[in-house]
Amino acid sequence: MSKEPWYRINIESQIITPGLLVFPDRVKHNIESMIQISGDPNRLIPHVKTYKMQNIVKLLMSYGIKEFKCATLGEMQMLISCNVKHILLAIQPTKEKALKVLKVQEIYPEITFSTLVDNSDSLKLFSNLAKSKNQKMNLWLDINNGMNRTGVVPKIATGLYMKLFNDSNLKAEGLHVYDGHIRSQKMKERVDQCNIDFESVERLIFEIENHGGIVPKKITGGSPSFYPHSLKNNNLLSPGTTLLWDLGYQRIWKDSPFLQAAILVTRLISKPNKNIFCFDLGHKSVASEMPLPRVEILGLEGANHKMQSEEHLVLEYEKENNFKIGDLFYAIPYHICPTVAKYSKAYAVIGGEIDSFWKIEAQNY
């Protein structure tokens, strides 16, 4: 008898679809792989936006990981509830959000809070807000070394960093460098591009030090450039998708040690025409920012994904089959991070059994 696939639930009638399954044993494997690549759990400051769950944060903490990045106030509150050591709000805050950071910093002095800045206007705002609250605000200078999403380009960043460094209301934590644009499928090309793009950051650090400044720390990369940055010295690493993994990153990093640790479940709900199959997996249930296909339904590899609406996913599949209405199927998303955010809880599966539900505390904000 052939062994059941790793993702299959023993009693599939227990499952309400669409749904999200999480596999704790695979999450643990991915944490161990992150530590092996980084060389030290203290070098990791993983991003929680992928999973948004206390259960996974607590698993990471059990391995000695104490610092975390987040992107929303909800994720920040979830991390506060876990009593982590350091929370970086890794998106430059507006005035309203900056005041929230200062407020939680006052309420929870045992936790270090920090955030990003990339321009003089925000720097002045943060300085004034911190002064008005009689606090210091911990800031990382956000660097744009090629992605062109946020950050200041290194060649004009020295003056801004020195303003931060010399402001008595602020504390310069260092540099934050996210290079999500480096996505070559060949590892050597990713390493080479990562090193080339980082040269401007190294020149910036040299200039800052020549002006009497100090760059205490550097946070570098995300998931695609995790390994290239792990080869450097004296830098922190902040992967996120590595915890659950998905098809998108698997295609970029084919020989990664990471395992898919989250699966969607869906049921066949209609066969409206010959070779046409409809599933209850609409774009309310899976990340839909990319063109079709947005998932790979296991057992229907090679199917033509024809249409997706709010509650429906329609495929054309011409291979011989005996699919029946109500059959359960398992699907791997191309982008897991915004997919998790569509669910309020996940089924935690161990050994084919539903062990418990993991609440997704930071789902909505």
Residue, then its C-alpha position, 0 to 999 in steps of 0.5 A: m500500500s502506498k504511503e499517504p501524501w504528507y498533507r492528507i487529513n485522515i478524516e476529511s469529513q472534519i474539514i469545512t472548505p475553503g480552509l487553511l491547514v498548517f503543519p507544526d512539524r514542518v514549521k519547526h523544520n523551517i525554523e531549524s533551517m533558518i537557524q542553520i543558514s543564519g548560524d545563530p538564532n540571535r541573528l534572526i529578526p523574522h517578519v511575522k506578516t506571513y503567518k500573523m499567529q501567536n502559535i508560530v511566534k511562540l515556536l520561534m521564541s522556543y528556538g531562541i529567536k527574540e526579535f521580530k519585524c511586523a507591518t501593521l499595528g495588529e501584528m505589533q499588538m500580537l507580538i506584544s502579547c507574546n512578550v518578545k524582546h524587540i518589535l520593528l514596525a517595518i513600514q514608515p509610520t504616519k503621524e497616527k501610527a507613530l503616536k501608537v508606537l510611542k504609546v505602546q513604548e510607554i506602556y510596555p517598557e520591557i519591550t524595545f520598539s523601533t520603526l523606519v524613516d527615509n525622509s527629512d519631513s518624517l524625521k522632523l515629525f518623529s522628533n517632535l512627537a518624541k519630544s512632546k511625549n518625553q520619550k526617545m524614538n528608535l529609528w532605522l534608516d530605510i535604504n533603497n538599494g534597487m527595489n524602488r519601493t521605499g527608502v532613501v538611495p544610499k548616495i544621498a543618505t549620509g546627511l539624513y542619517m547624521k540628522l537622525f544620529n545627532d537628534s537628541n529625541l531619536k536613537a539611530e538603530g542602524l540601517h534597514v535594507y530590503d532588496g526584494h527585487i533580487r529574484s533570480q532563480k539561479m543562486k549564484e546570480r542572486v548572490d552576485q546581484c545581492n553583493i553588487d547592490f550592497e556595495s552602495v550600502e557599504r560606501l554609505i556606512f564608510e561615509i557616515e563613519n567619516h562624518g563621525g556617525i555610528v551604524p550600530k546594526k544592519i538588517t538586510g534582505g528578506s526571503p529571496s536574499f536570505y541566503p546571500h545575506s547570510l554569507k555576510n558578517n555583522n548583519l541581521l537577517s529578516p526572512g518571513t515566507t521561509l516559515l510557511w513557504d509557497l510556490g512563488y518562492q519555491r520557484i525562485w529558490k528551488d533547492s531551498p531547505f524549506l518545506q511547504a507548511a501551509i496548504l489550502v483545502t477546497r471542495l469540488i462543488s460543480k461540473p458545469n460542462k465537459n472537463i470543466f470543474c468548479f471549486d469553492l476557492g475564490h479570490k476571497s480565499v487565496a491571494s489574487e494579486m497575480p495572474l492565474p494560476r494563483v494556486e496549484i491544486l494537487g492532483l490537477e497539475g497542468a490544469n488550465h485555470k480559466m476563471q476565478s471570482e469571489e467564491h469560485l475557481v473554475l478549471e479545465y482538466e482533460k485527463e481521465n478522472n472520476f472526480k465527484i461533487g464534494d471531493l476534497f482537494y489540497a492546494i498550494p498557493y503561489h503567495i502565502c502571506p496575503t492568503v493567510a490574512k484571509y482566514s481567522k484560524a487555521y487547522a493545525v495538523i499533526g500526523g494526519e490528525i487535526d490537533s487544534f485550531w491556531k487563531i490568526e490574531a492579526q488577520n484584519y489589520 
